[in-house]
Amino acid sequence: MEIAYDGSSYHGWQVQPNAISVQEKLNHALHTLTRENMETTGAGRTDTGVHAKQLFVHFDSENPHFSSALEKFKQSLNALLPYDIAIKRVFEVSPDAHARFDATSRSYEYHIHIHKNPFFINRSWHVRALPNIDKMNEAAQYLLGTKDFSCFSKSNTQVHTNICTITEARWIQQGDTAVFKVTADRFLRNMVRAIVGTLLKIGSQDLPTSYLTDVLSSKDRSMAGTSVPAHGLYLTQVLYPYV
């Protein structure tokens, strides 16, 4: 399934023992509709308050007639889900397809704005002044390529490597708003929010763009900027060889 959601009311994607998550709502709706105990697997895990314009999820069904009525199934599932979670499409894949491990790239956006706007609440981060976009874009070029991004990762995460390959990292200014776009084969926990915080630090202070190389070389989270708030972050695209 391809889904989208407003993460404002949820403690992230993944099921939590004492908090409401997007995955919990989706699993419950699937069980209600199919009477099967389905467990979904997502392409990634968004944190509390983070939004998704596109996330792919896979699940297994024992119903042999399932694939003949996918559009009706989508409509029925949407009717059971809260207003802030939407099923965009449902399609059949091979039995060994995996939403997380088969993904070849993921893209995120981070939104900021400088003028108070009630329509940006929980959608974009309100900053006091727009930083130097050209300077941040120059610094962002140091992110491109295959590197160790330990400096942008939360500590004590259960991953085997902090090596990622970033293929896009750029800011786009639109009037009094700006959007940071980043694409990689994989991301570490809190990585995008830490990158944005570091670039904003460079764009707002008297730091050279090469400061980013010092941060990367240090592999030290304390060298990087503060993690920006979650509500400005969107997962925007996940790519697969077969989708």
trRosetta pair geometry for C-beta under 8 A, 3 or more apart (Angstrom, degrees):
i j d omega theta_ij theta_ji phi_ij phi_ji
1 56 7.0 158 81 -154 45 56
1 57 4.8 -17 59 61 96 95
1 58 7.6 170 16 -87 70 33
1 59 7.6 8 -2 11 110 102
1 74 8.0 158 -130 -108 106 92
1 87 5.7 -56 -169 -142 123 99
1 88 7.8 129 174 46 77 68
1 89 7.0 176 -151 90 57 47
1 90 5.0 -18 -102 -103 85 73
1 91 7.9 151 -90 21 39 62
2 54 6.3 -27 -166 -149 102 84
2 55 7.5 144 -157 73 53 38
2 56 5.7 -30 -98 -97 64 73
2 87 7.6 106 77 -169 54 58
2 88 4.4 -56 103 66 100 110
2 89 4.8 24 38 47 110 86
2 90 8.0 -141 22 -68 68 36
3 26 7.3 -40 -102 -103 168 137
3 52 7.2 43 103 105 82 127
3 54 8.0 127 72 -150 39 37
3 55 5.4 -33 67 67 86 90
3 56 7.7 147 18 -101 76 23
3 57 6.0 14 3 1 122 119
3 85 6.7 -5 -177 -174 120 85
3 86 6.5 158 -159 85 70 50
3 87 5.5 -39 -102 -106 85 51
3 88 6.3 179 -102 5 24 88
4 52 5.8 -155 -141 106 51 78
4 53 5.4 -1 -130 -156 114 31
4 54 6.3 -23 -85 -74 91 38
4 55 7.1 145 -91 17 40 83
4 85 7.8 167 88 -154 46 44
4 86 5.1 -10 60 61 88 102
4 88 5.9 66 -8 -43 101 117
5 10 7.3 6 146 12 134 148
5 22 5.3 139 84 -123 174 135
5 51 6.7 -154 97 -151 60 65
5 52 5.3 31 43 49 80 97
5 55 7.5 -31 14 21 98 128
5 84 5.9 66 -161 142 78 76
5 85 4.5 -4 -106 -108 109 68
5 86 6.9 178 -78 20 59 67
6 9 7.3 53 106 11 93 90
6 51 5.6 -20 -130 -118 42 107
6 84 4.1 -84 49 -159 104 106
6 85 7.9 -114 31 -61 67 50
6 122 7.7 61 -178 132 107 121
7 10 5.3 -89 -155 54 62 103
7 12 7.2 21 -155 -103 120 29
7 22 7.1 -60 -110 -48 78 125
7 46 6.1 -105 -98 124 149 134
7 48 7.3 157 160 -180 112 29
7 49 5.3 93 119 166 107 14
7 50 4.8 1 68 75 170 36
7 51 4.6 -141 7 -78 99 47
7 52 6.9 88 -48 -6 109 77
7 230 7.4 -93 107 145 132 115
7 231 7.9 -160 80 -115 99 60
8 49 6.2 33 -115 -133 39 66
8 51 7.7 9 -34 -74 71 96
8 84 7.1 -100 41 -155 94 154
8 122 4.4 29 -105 -177 125 143
8 231 6.8 45 -100 -122 82 106
9 20 7.2 -29 140 94 85 128
9 82 7.9 -85 76 123 147 156
9 84 6.2 116 25 59 121 161
10 13 7.7 62 134 -74 134 30
10 20 5.9 -99 -123 111 68 85
10 21 5.5 86 -172 -138 106 36
10 22 5.0 46 -170 -45 166 77
10 25 7.7 -86 -103 -6 127 127
10 48 7.1 -153 109 -133 56 60
10 49 7.8 -174 68 -56 63 31
11 16 5.1 -29 96 -1 132 156
11 19 3.7 19 9 139 158 135
11 20 6.3 122 11 65 96 48
11 21 5.4 -68 68 -80 79 78
11 48 4.7 -24 -141 -99 51 101
12 16 7.3 101 54 -44 103 120
12 21 5.7 -25 80 -128 66 104
12 22 7.3 -101 128 10 36 96
12 45 6.3 25 173 175 122 86
12 46 5.5 -175 -148 95 74 61
12 47 5.0 -51 -94 -153 111 22
12 48 5.0 -54 -39 -58 82 51
12 50 6.9 30 -112 35 68 102
13 21 6.2 47 142 -180 17 109
13 22 5.0 -42 -126 51 53 116
13 23 5.4 70 162 -34 65 102
13 42 5.4 -81 165 45 140 170
13 44 7.4 109 29 103 161 56
13 45 5.0 -148 55 -141 116 54
13 46 4.7 95 -26 36 106 79
13 52 7.5 55 -80 -32 114 142
13 55 7.2 -163 -112 -163 136 163
14 21 5.8 -70 86 -165 30 158
14 23 5.6 8 -130 10 24 144
14 42 7.7 -126 -76 31 70 129
14 45 4.9 -6 -32 -131 114 115
15 21 5.4 -155 -100 51 30 141
15 23 4.9 -92 -47 93 74 120
15 24 5.0 114 -114 -65 82 87
15 27 7.2 1 -76 3 123 145
16 19 4.0 -10 94 55 142 93
16 20 7.6 -31 50 18 111 9
16 21 5.2 131 2 -38 92 119
16 24 7.5 -69 30 -36 67 131
20 24 6.2 -126 -155 66 55 139
20 25 7.1 51 -178 -48 96 100
21 24 4.6 103 58 1 81 103
21 25 7.3 -147 95 -2 48 85
22 25 5.9 -58 -155 37 35 110
22 26 6.3 30 151 -17 68 110
22 46 7.8 31 16 54 139 112
22 52 7.9 48 -124 19 177 129
22 85 6.0 153 -145 -103 93 126
23 26 5.6 -58 -145 40 32 111
23 27 6.1 33 157 -20 68 106
23 40 6.0 -155 -148 70 89 115
23 42 6.6 -104 -88 -26 111 124
24 27 5.9 -54 -144 36 27 110
24 28 6.3 26 157 -18 62 109
25 28 5.9 -58 -149 37 27 111
25 29 6.4 25 155 -17 64 108
25 81 6.3 86 150 -139 111 84
25 82 6.3 -58 -159 8 145 106
25 85 5.9 159 107 -3 138 163
26 29 5.9 -56 -147 37 30 109
26 30 6.3 31 155 -19 65 107
26 40 5.6 -20 112 3 124 159
26 57 6.9 -66 160 -176 159 172
26 81 7.1 12 -96 -108 60 119
26 85 6.8 -137 -69 171 88 148
27 30 5.8 -57 -149 37 30 112
27 31 6.4 29 155 -18 65 107
27 38 6.5 -160 -142 89 73 80
27 39 6.6 5 -120 -119 121 44
27 40 5.8 -134 -76 5 83 103
28 31 5.8 -55 -149 36 30 111
28 32 6.3 32 153 -21 64 107
29 32 5.6 -53 -147 35 32 113
29 33 6.3 24 158 -14 65 111
29 77 5.7 94 143 -156 121 78
29 80 4.1 142 -142 111 102 121
29 81 5.1 -17 -83 -71 162 78
30 33 6.0 -63 -146 41 28 106
30 34 5.9 -13 171 15 68 116
30 36 7.4 -56 146 70 93 88
30 38 4.6 -73 129 58 135 134
30 40 7.0 149 -9 -50 156 109
30 59 6.6 -76 -149 164 160 175
30 77 7.0 14 -85 -125 62 116
31 34 6.7 -72 -126 54 21 84
31 35 7.0 58 -178 -108 58 19
31 36 6.8 -125 -119 72 58 44
31 37 6.3 26 -112 -107 109 43
31 38 6.3 -155 -68 29 70 85
32 35 8.0 7 -171 -65 13 54
32 80 5.7 172 81 -153 135 147
33 73 7.4 106 158 -153 140 78
33 76 5.7 123 -132 126 125 115
33 77 5.8 -48 -44 -88 165 75
33 80 6.1 -127 -55 -11 106 158
34 38 6.6 52 61 -22 141 125
34 61 6.5 -105 -154 -129 153 113
34 63 6.7 -121 -152 -24 109 137
36 61 6.2 138 52 -133 168 74
36 62 6.2 169 -117 24 138 98
36 63 7.2 -119 -39 -29 140 101
38 59 4.7 39 -176 -173 121 132
38 60 7.1 -177 -132 61 90 56
38 61 6.9 -18 -94 -85 124 73
39 59 6.9 171 78 -127 37 94
40 57 4.8 -2 -174 -178 118 119
40 58 7.2 150 -156 74 67 34
40 59 4.9 -49 -99 -70 67 109
41 57 6.7 152 74 -158 41 66
41 58 5.3 -18 59 58 96 84
41 59 7.3 159 15 -75 73 58
41 98 6.9 -45 110 -158 144 74
41 99 5.1 163 106 39 88 114
41 100 6.0 -89 159 -13 106 107
42 45 6.8 118 80 -76 125 54
42 55 5.8 -7 -158 168 110 118
42 56 7.3 139 -155 85 58 46
42 57 5.0 -30 -97 -99 66 84
42 99 5.9 -89 -166 117 17 139
42 100 6.7 64 97 -67 43 95
43 55 5.7 -157 32 -161 109 72
43 56 4.7 72 -43 53 121 83
43 57 7.4 -96 -17 -68 76 47
43 99 4.8 -100 -68 158 65 92
43 100 5.6 160 -140 -93 32 52
43 103 5.0 89 -153 -59 106 146
43 106 7.0 157 142 -96 119 115
43 238 4.5 11 165 -143 168 162
44 55 7.2 -115 45 -135 82 104
44 100 6.7 132 -65 -121 48 88
44 103 7.6 -60 -41 39 96 167
44 106 6.2 48 -31 -114 149 156
44 187 7.4 41 -146 47 146 104
44 235 6.8 179 67 -120 127 150
44 238 7.4 -168 -2 -97 109 131
46 50 4.0 -140 178 88 109 123
46 51 7.6 -128 -179 50 157 9
46 52 5.9 -137 -33 -55 154 107
46 55 7.6 -90 -20 -86 121 142
46 233 7.8 175 -153 113 106 114
46 235 5.8 -112 -80 -19 122 127
47 50 5.0 83 56 -9 68 124
47 189 7.9 98 -66 -158 116 81
47 190 7.2 51 -47 -80 150 70
47 230 5.6 -119 95 -121 109 132
47 233 8.0 37 48 74 101 144
48 230 6.0 124 90 54 63 176
49 122 7.4 -123 -156 -149 95 91
49 229 7.5 -66 125 167 148 83
49 230 3.6 103 86 98 115 126
49 231 5.0 -67 170 -70 114 71
49 233 8.0 81 112 45 85 99
50 230 4.9 -89 -58 -176 75 102
50 231 7.8 -133 -86 -92 39 28
50 233 4.7 -36 -128 88 95 110
50 234 7.4 173 -177 -90 77 28
50 235 7.0 65 151 -19 113 92
51 123 7.8 17 -24 -125 152 61
51 231 7.8 54 -22 -155 101 51
51 233 7.0 164 31 95 74 55
51 234 4.7 -25 80 -107 100 78
51 235 7.3 -155 103 24 51 70
52 55 4.3 -4 174 -29 147 115
52 234 6.8 150 -100 -163 23 67
52 235 4.3 -10 -117 58 80 107
53 234 5.5 39 -16 175 102 118
53 235 6.8 -160 29 90 68 56
53 236 4.8 15 48 -123 123 58
53 237 7.7 -20 83 -50 106 57
54 88 7.6 -41 -115 17 75 156
54 235 6.7 -118 64 122 60 86
54 236 6.1 40 26 169 101 30
54 237 5.4 33 61 -99 139 39
54 238 6.0 -155 121 12 103 84
55 235 5.9 56 -73 100 94 137
55 238 6.6 68 -126 -7 40 136
56 99 4.8 -164 113 -144 93 103
56 103 7.4 166 49 -83 125 110
56 238 5.3 -126 5 82 105 137
56 240 7.2 -25 23 -31 172 129
56 243 7.1 -97 -96 -82 151 167
57 99 5.6 1 -130 -105 20 167
58 93 6.8 -67 -119 48 118 136
58 97 6.1 -173 -113 107 151 95
58 98 6.5 -124 33 -136 152 30
58 99 4.2 -169 -4 -34 97 105
60 95 7.7 49 -115 -144 109 77
61 66 4.8 94 101 -72 146 163
63 66 4.2 107 90 -52 105 99
65 68 5.4 -52 -173 28 70 119
65 69 7.2 22 147 7 89 106
66 69 7.5 -103 -172 47 30 80
66 70 7.7 57 151 -80 70 75
66 73 7.2 45 -166 -75 75 156
66 92 8.0 129 104 -89 101 109
67 70 6.3 -4 -153 -51 44 106
67 92 4.7 10 -117 -61 120 139
69 72 4.4 -34 172 43 100 118
69 73 5.7 115 112 -30 81 94
70 73 5.3 -54 -145 37 33 117
70 74 6.4 39 155 -24 66 101
70 90 4.6 -157 -171 92 101 105
70 91 6.6 63 -171 -92 159 41
70 92 7.3 -118 -76 -32 139 86
71 74 5.7 -47 -150 30 32 113
71 75 6.7 30 152 -16 63 104
71 90 7.8 -169 -76 48 31 103
72 75 5.8 -55 -150 37 33 111
72 76 6.3 31 154 -17 67 108
73 76 5.8 -58 -146 39 29 109
73 77 6.2 28 156 -19 65 109
73 90 5.8 -77 91 66 114 163
74 77 5.9 -58 -146 38 27 109
74 78 6.3 28 156 -20 64 108
74 87 5.1 -154 -152 114 83 127
74 89 6.7 -33 -108 -135 148 30
74 90 4.8 -160 -72 1 99 113
75 78 5.8 -54 -147 35 29 112
75 79 6.6 32 153 -23 62 105
76 79 5.7 -53 -154 30 32 115
76 80 6.9 25 151 -15 63 106
77 80 5.8 -61 -154 37 36 109
77 81 6.4 31 152 -22 69 110
77 87 5.2 43 96 -11 120 155
77 90 7.7 104 23 -55 146 138
78 81 5.8 -58 -142 34 33 110
78 86 6.3 24 -126 -143 105 64
78 87 5.1 -121 -68 34 89 100
81 85 4.6 -103 171 84 126 106
81 86 7.2 172 96 -88 141 31
81 87 7.1 140 4 -20 151 94
82 85 5.6 71 61 19 80 98
87 90 6.5 4 173 -49 124 96
93 97 3.8 -42 137 22 129 163
93 242 6.9 111 -135 109 106 136
94 97 4.9 121 59 -33 74 98
94 242 7.9 -42 3 158 106 174
97 102 6.0 -34 -161 -22 68 161
97 242 7.2 -97 -115 62 123 144
98 101 4.2 10 103 43 135 99
98 102 4.9 142 64 -17 73 99
99 102 7.0 -42 -104 40 8 101
99 103 7.1 23 164 -42 47 105
100 103 6.4 -56 -166 5 25 113
102 240 5.4 33 128 -135 104 106
102 241 7.1 -100 178 20 98 93
102 242 7.6 -32 166 24 136 106
103 106 6.3 36 155 -57 135 92
103 238 5.2 -53 -133 -174 125 103
103 239 6.7 105 -161 68 74 47
103 240 5.9 -64 -105 -81 50 79
104 185 6.7 -57 173 -132 49 82
104 239 5.2 -57 60 99 95 97
104 240 6.4 141 2 -114 93 28
104 241 6.4 96 -35 -47 132 75
105 167 7.1 -41 -129 26 135 132
105 183 5.7 23 175 179 120 101
105 184 6.8 175 -148 97 80 22
105 185 5.7 -61 -98 -101 66 45
105 237 7.7 6 108 112 94 98
105 238 7.4 178 91 -149 52 43
105 239 4.7 15 51 39 90 115
106 183 7.1 177 88 -147 38 62
106 184 6.5 -19 58 65 81 68
106 185 7.7 62 15 170 80 14
106 186 7.0 64 18 -110 118 30
106 187 6.2 -91 78 -8 131 109
106 235 6.8 -41 -175 -149 106 100
106 237 7.2 165 -156 90 41 59
106 238 5.3 -5 -108 -105 77 76
106 239 7.8 -147 -69 18 37 74
107 168 7.3 4 -120 62 104 129
107 181 6.9 -3 -173 -170 106 87
107 182 6.9 167 -151 88 62 43
107 183 4.3 -21 -98 -96 88 88
107 235 7.6 116 82 -165 51 56
107 236 4.9 -58 103 67 99 97
107 237 4.1 17 40 51 117 97
107 238 7.7 -147 21 -65 73 40
108 181 7.6 169 87 -148 49 45
108 182 5.4 -10 58 61 90 92
108 183 7.9 175 19 -79 61 45
108 187 7.3 42 -19 -65 132 160
108 192 4.8 -40 89 -117 160 159
108 233 6.3 -14 -173 -165 119 90
108 234 6.5 152 -159 81 66 51
108 235 5.7 -42 -101 -103 79 48
108 236 6.3 141 -123 7 22 92
109 179 5.3 -16 -167 -172 109 108
109 180 6.7 149 -158 76 53 53
109 181 5.5 -16 -102 -97 79 68
109 182 8.0 165 -86 21 34 69
109 233 7.5 159 85 -151 50 45
109 234 4.7 -7 57 58 93 104
109 236 5.2 59 -8 -37 103 135
110 125 7.7 -6 174 8 93 119
110 179 7.0 153 74 -158 44 56
110 180 4.4 -4 51 51 98 106
110 182 7.9 19 -3 6 100 109
110 192 6.5 174 -50 155 120 108
110 193 7.4 146 -104 -98 137 55
110 196 4.7 -57 90 -94 171 149
110 228 6.7 84 -166 78 137 146
110 232 5.1 54 -165 126 75 104
110 233 5.3 -17 -102 -96 82 68
110 234 7.6 -179 -80 20 36 72
111 120 7.8 -142 129 -152 125 109
111 123 6.8 -29 80 142 146 69
111 124 3.9 -77 119 -114 112 92
111 125 6.9 149 95 14 62 72
111 177 6.8 -12 -167 -172 90 111
111 178 7.7 159 -151 85 48 45
111 179 5.4 -16 -99 -104 68 81
111 232 4.8 -146 59 -162 68 88
111 234 7.2 40 -13 -5 107 112
112 124 6.2 154 -112 180 14 95
112 125 4.9 -33 -110 68 74 90
112 126 7.7 147 -162 -94 69 12
112 127 5.1 10 -173 -5 120 120
112 130 7.8 142 114 -117 118 72
112 177 6.8 163 87 -156 51 63
112 178 5.3 -8 60 59 97 89
112 179 7.8 -177 23 -80 68 37
112 180 8.0 44 -3 -12 103 97
112 200 7.8 131 -68 -98 162 127
112 232 6.2 24 -71 -148 60 150
113 117 6.0 -39 125 19 153 127
113 120 5.4 -75 27 -138 148 171
113 124 4.9 56 -5 130 107 137
113 125 7.5 159 24 77 66 42
113 126 6.0 -33 74 -105 83 59
113 127 7.3 155 72 25 30 78
113 176 6.0 59 -160 122 79 88
113 177 4.5 -25 -98 -101 85 84
113 178 7.8 172 -81 19 44 62
114 126 7.4 109 -125 -160 19 64
114 127 5.8 -45 -96 75 69 78
114 128 7.1 15 -144 134 86 15
114 129 6.2 43 -133 -127 126 21
114 130 5.1 -73 -50 -48 139 84
114 176 4.9 -109 45 -178 98 99
114 177 7.7 -150 6 -78 74 43
115 176 5.0 23 0 139 106 156
116 126 6.5 33 -101 -138 58 140
117 120 4.3 63 86 5 108 112
117 124 7.8 12 65 61 120 126
117 126 7.8 180 29 -95 78 108
118 121 6.0 -14 -169 -23 49 112
119 123 7.4 -30 140 36 58 145
120 123 4.9 -120 -157 66 50 103
120 124 4.2 -51 -167 43 113 110
120 126 7.0 124 104 -66 129 91
122 231 4.7 -106 -148 -156 49 133
123 231 6.8 -34 -25 159 14 98
123 232 7.5 53 132 -108 32 51
124 177 6.9 -45 -160 -136 155 113
124 231 7.6 -56 8 120 11 91
124 232 5.2 57 -145 -117 36 90
125 228 5.9 -68 -62 176 170 114
125 229 5.3 148 -104 50 115 108
125 231 6.8 134 -71 74 75 86
125 232 3.9 -51 -21 -49 94 140
127 130 7.1 112 88 -86 121 41
127 131 7.6 -46 142 -24 155 89
127 200 7.4 -139 -116 -148 149 133
129 204 7.3 125 79 -126 102 105
130 133 7.3 -18 160 -43 106 97
130 173 7.3 72 -172 -129 137 120
130 176 6.8 -135 -55 -152 129 58
130 178 6.4 123 -144 -21 105 127
131 135 7.5 -101 151 63 95 111
131 136 6.1 78 111 -42 121 128
131 199 7.9 144 97 134 155 76
131 200 5.5 -172 -28 -144 156 63
131 203 3.1 77 155 123 128 116
131 204 4.5 -76 -109 -60 108 79
132 135 3.8 36 111 19 120 119
132 136 6.4 153 91 -17 67 85
132 203 4.5 -159 50 -158 71 80
132 204 7.5 -177 7 -67 82 36
133 136 5.8 -58 -147 38 32 109
133 137 6.3 30 156 -19 67 106
133 171 5.1 -144 -152 107 88 133
133 173 4.8 -68 -86 -43 163 123
133 178 6.2 -154 -99 -124 115 139
133 203 7.0 45 -71 -142 26 136
134 137 5.8 -56 -148 36 30 110
134 138 6.5 33 153 -21 64 104
135 138 5.7 -51 -151 33 32 113
135 139 6.5 28 152 -15 64 106
135 202 6.4 -156 137 134 106 95
135 203 5.2 151 83 -112 109 70
135 209 6.1 -149 -170 -75 74 103
136 139 5.7 -55 -148 40 34 110
136 140 6.1 43 151 -30 66 105
136 171 5.2 44 98 -10 121 145
136 180 8.0 -84 146 -99 133 111
136 199 4.5 74 -150 176 104 103
136 200 7.3 16 -106 -77 133 37
136 202 6.2 136 -100 84 68 106
136 203 4.0 -17 -57 -67 105 126
137 140 5.4 -47 -143 29 34 118
137 141 7.3 49 154 -33 58 90
137 170 5.7 32 -129 -142 98 75
137 171 5.3 -115 -68 35 89 95
138 141 6.2 -42 -169 9 34 114
138 209 4.5 -58 110 -121 107 160
139 142 6.1 -44 -177 17 50 113
139 199 5.9 167 89 -124 127 81
139 202 4.9 63 -57 117 169 163
139 203 7.7 -126 20 -54 136 82
139 209 4.0 -143 -75 -152 79 85
139 210 7.9 -125 -115 -41 82 21
139 211 7.3 -20 -128 53 125 83
139 212 4.6 129 -172 -22 98 137
140 143 5.5 -40 -170 15 56 118
140 144 7.9 67 141 -32 68 89
140 169 4.2 -159 176 127 106 104
140 170 5.9 159 107 -88 152 41
140 171 6.9 172 -26 -15 151 87
140 180 7.9 -168 -103 -146 143 104
140 199 6.2 23 -72 -112 91 133
140 212 7.8 -165 -74 -106 26 172
141 144 5.9 -34 -166 5 49 116
141 169 7.4 -174 -77 77 28 109
142 209 7.4 162 -17 153 124 90
142 210 7.5 130 -71 -125 149 45
142 212 4.5 144 68 100 143 123
142 213 5.3 -113 -156 -64 144 81
142 216 6.8 -148 146 -12 113 143
143 147 7.6 -125 -160 32 46 143
143 166 5.0 -37 143 83 94 158
143 169 4.4 30 73 6 132 173
143 182 7.6 -50 127 -130 150 115
143 195 6.8 55 -110 -145 145 128
143 212 7.1 -69 -52 166 80 138
143 216 8.0 -175 -101 -78 57 133
144 166 5.6 -114 -114 96 38 96
144 167 7.0 60 -142 -129 87 21
144 168 7.9 39 -104 -77 98 14
144 169 6.1 -143 -62 22 78 113
145 165 6.8 -71 160 -143 28 72
145 166 6.8 0 38 55 33 79
146 163 6.4 23 -180 -178 90 100
146 164 7.3 -159 -139 102 58 30
146 165 4.4 -23 -89 -95 78 89
147 163 7.1 -170 100 -140 23 66
147 164 7.0 -22 62 61 66 67
147 165 7.9 125 13 -99 61 44
147 166 7.5 -27 27 13 104 102
147 216 6.2 -29 169 -164 141 127
148 162 5.3 59 -160 96 75 101
148 163 5.6 -40 -90 -87 61 68
148 216 7.5 126 75 -177 73 84
148 219 6.2 -17 124 -99 122 108
149 152 4.9 -38 171 40 97 110
149 153 6.4 108 115 -36 82 100
149 162 5.6 -141 60 163 62 94
149 163 7.6 127 9 -119 81 20
149 164 5.2 -22 6 28 131 113
149 188 5.9 -168 96 3 113 131
149 191 6.1 43 138 -138 135 121
149 216 7.4 -46 -109 -130 55 87
150 153 5.5 -63 -148 27 39 117
150 162 4.4 72 -71 125 73 166
150 219 4.1 26 71 -156 128 86
150 220 7.8 30 112 -42 102 23
150 221 7.5 -95 144 -54 70 78
151 194 7.7 -178 124 145 67 135
151 215 5.1 148 152 161 158 81
151 216 6.0 -131 21 -107 141 32
151 218 5.8 81 -95 74 126 89
151 219 5.5 -122 -53 -130 83 21
151 220 5.8 12 -113 53 89 36
151 221 5.9 167 -161 -84 45 40
151 223 5.8 -50 -148 63 120 108
151 224 5.0 135 154 -42 97 117
152 188 6.5 129 97 62 87 124
152 190 7.2 -161 158 107 69 79
152 191 4.6 70 126 -140 113 68
152 194 4.0 164 -152 92 79 130
152 195 5.5 17 -133 -56 145 78
152 198 7.4 -82 -97 -12 103 138
152 221 7.3 144 -84 -116 12 77
152 224 5.7 138 -88 -106 65 168
153 157 6.0 -97 170 13 113 139
153 159 7.9 -100 -155 37 146 137
153 162 5.7 -106 -17 -129 153 119
153 188 3.9 -57 -102 144 105 145
153 189 6.0 74 -157 55 78 75
153 190 6.6 119 -148 62 35 94
153 191 6.0 -6 -84 -80 65 87
153 194 7.6 -111 -43 24 22 158
153 221 6.9 -100 64 -85 52 111
154 157 5.4 102 79 -51 91 111
154 188 7.5 -171 22 147 70 100
154 189 4.4 -52 24 103 114 116
154 190 4.6 96 -40 17 97 132
154 221 7.6 65 -115 -113 24 151
155 221 6.4 -105 -49 -4 93 151
157 188 6.7 137 68 -169 166 95
157 189 4.8 -178 -104 15 142 130
159 162 6.8 105 98 -73 128 62
159 188 6.6 -109 11 -123 165 88
159 189 7.9 -166 -23 -9 126 97
162 188 6.0 15 -137 -81 81 142
162 219 7.9 112 90 -143 151 101
164 184 5.1 19 166 178 116 137
164 185 6.4 -173 -161 54 72 85
164 186 5.3 -129 -120 72 98 79
164 187 6.6 57 -126 -97 154 36
164 188 6.8 -118 -38 -25 135 90
164 191 7.5 60 -2 -158 164 163
165 184 6.0 154 82 -156 48 81
165 185 4.7 40 51 3 99 115
165 186 8.0 65 31 26 71 75
166 169 5.6 23 160 -40 130 117
166 182 6.5 -40 -148 -168 113 96
166 183 7.0 124 -159 82 64 50
166 184 4.5 -40 -97 -90 61 102
167 183 5.1 -46 64 95 92 104
167 184 6.7 159 9 -97 76 42
167 185 7.9 86 -17 -37 108 74
168 181 6.1 -38 136 123 118 97
168 182 6.1 175 97 -142 77 32
168 183 4.0 43 38 27 108 104
169 180 7.7 -3 -164 -176 66 94
169 181 7.5 -171 -130 92 26 59
169 182 4.9 25 -105 -111 72 88
169 183 7.9 -134 -55 29 58 61
169 195 7.6 -98 -140 168 124 141
170 180 7.4 178 94 -149 31 58
170 181 5.7 -10 62 56 77 94
171 178 5.6 4 -173 178 106 115
171 179 7.1 155 -153 81 58 41
171 180 5.2 -30 -95 -96 74 71
171 181 7.8 166 -91 15 25 72
171 199 7.5 174 -52 153 123 142
172 178 6.7 165 82 -156 43 66
172 179 5.1 -13 58 59 94 92
172 181 6.8 28 -4 -7 110 112
173 177 7.4 154 -158 90 55 46
173 178 4.7 -27 -103 -101 65 93
174 177 5.0 -18 70 72 90 95
174 178 7.0 163 22 -90 68 39
174 179 7.1 20 4 -3 112 101
180 195 7.9 179 153 110 147 104
180 196 5.5 177 45 -107 161 100
180 199 7.0 131 -112 71 144 154
181 236 7.9 -48 -132 36 90 152
182 192 6.1 179 60 -123 141 101
182 195 6.8 76 -81 95 165 153
183 237 7.7 -19 -109 70 107 113
184 187 5.7 116 66 -67 129 78
187 191 4.6 -154 -174 52 90 135
187 192 6.2 -10 -155 -37 144 95
188 191 4.1 107 58 -56 79 121
190 193 5.5 -66 -165 51 67 110
190 194 5.5 67 138 -27 90 109
190 227 5.7 -49 -170 -113 112 139
191 194 5.9 -65 -149 39 26 108
191 195 6.3 27 157 -21 66 107
192 195 5.6 -53 -147 34 32 112
192 196 6.4 32 155 -18 66 105
192 233 6.2 120 103 -134 128 125
193 196 5.8 -50 -146 36 31 112
193 197 6.4 35 153 -20 62 107
193 227 4.3 43 127 -161 113 89
193 228 5.0 -143 -160 47 82 73
193 229 7.8 -153 -143 62 122 12
193 230 6.9 -40 -90 -91 143 57
193 233 6.2 -59 -74 -64 93 143
194 197 5.6 -52 -147 36 32 115
194 198 6.4 33 154 -20 64 106
194 221 7.3 -71 -141 -146 146 87
194 224 5.2 37 175 134 105 144
194 225 6.8 152 -170 67 58 72
194 227 5.2 -36 -76 -92 66 81
195 198 5.8 -58 -151 36 30 110
195 199 6.3 26 154 -15 66 107
195 224 7.8 -53 -83 -162 36 130
196 199 5.9 -57 -146 39 31 108
196 200 6.2 31 156 -18 66 108
196 225 7.9 -107 96 82 44 130
196 228 4.8 -56 98 7 120 136
196 232 7.9 -172 153 96 166 126
197 200 5.8 -55 -146 38 28 111
197 201 6.4 35 152 -25 62 105
197 224 6.9 82 87 148 107 92
197 225 3.4 -166 131 110 85 107
197 226 4.6 -139 -163 75 138 48
197 227 5.4 -100 -28 -95 148 17
197 228 4.9 -170 -67 -36 86 81
198 201 5.5 -51 -152 30 32 116
198 202 6.7 29 151 -15 64 103
198 212 6.6 105 145 -111 123 87
198 215 6.0 99 -148 -163 141 175
198 224 4.7 -62 -76 -162 121 83
198 225 3.7 -173 -78 8 45 106
199 202 5.6 -53 -150 37 35 110
199 203 6.1 27 154 -13 68 112
199 212 7.6 22 -87 -90 69 125
199 225 7.4 -105 18 15 39 148
200 203 5.6 -59 -138 45 31 108
200 204 5.8 14 165 -8 67 117
200 225 6.4 152 57 167 85 165
200 228 7.0 96 4 -73 147 123
201 204 6.4 -67 -136 45 20 98
201 205 5.8 -18 176 14 62 121
201 207 6.7 19 133 20 84 150
201 225 3.9 -164 -19 -96 131 125
201 226 7.7 126 -62 17 118 75
202 205 6.8 -71 -122 50 17 87
202 207 4.9 -97 -124 81 64 118
202 208 7.9 -44 -147 94 103 24
202 209 6.3 83 179 -111 136 50
202 211 5.7 -177 -103 59 108 125
202 212 6.6 -26 -63 -51 153 96
202 225 8.0 -102 -17 -51 75 132
207 211 4.5 -14 167 -25 114 157
208 211 5.5 139 68 -30 67 87
209 212 6.5 -27 171 7 57 109
210 213 5.2 -34 -171 23 69 115
210 214 7.0 73 136 -18 74 94
211 214 5.5 -51 -159 33 45 115
211 215 6.5 48 145 -22 70 101
212 215 5.5 -49 -150 33 38 115
212 216 6.4 38 152 -18 67 104
213 216 5.6 -51 -146 38 35 112
213 217 6.2 34 155 -19 66 108
214 217 5.8 -56 -144 38 29 110
214 218 6.3 35 156 -29 63 107
214 223 7.0 -134 125 178 87 134
215 218 5.9 -56 -152 27 28 114
215 220 7.9 -116 -155 60 57 77
215 223 4.8 176 -125 123 71 111
215 224 5.1 93 -163 -84 127 71
216 219 7.7 22 169 -62 37 55
218 223 4.4 74 76 -7 158 163
220 223 4.5 83 83 -8 100 109
220 224 7.8 179 97 -10 60 81
221 224 5.9 -56 -161 29 44 110
228 232 6.3 -46 135 49 121 129
228 233 7.8 139 91 -50 104 104
229 232 6.1 89 82 2 85 99
230 233 5.7 -69 -165 28 51 116
235 238 7.3 13 167 -46 112 98
239 243 7.2 -164 -158 64 45 108
240 243 4.1 69 54 10 112 107
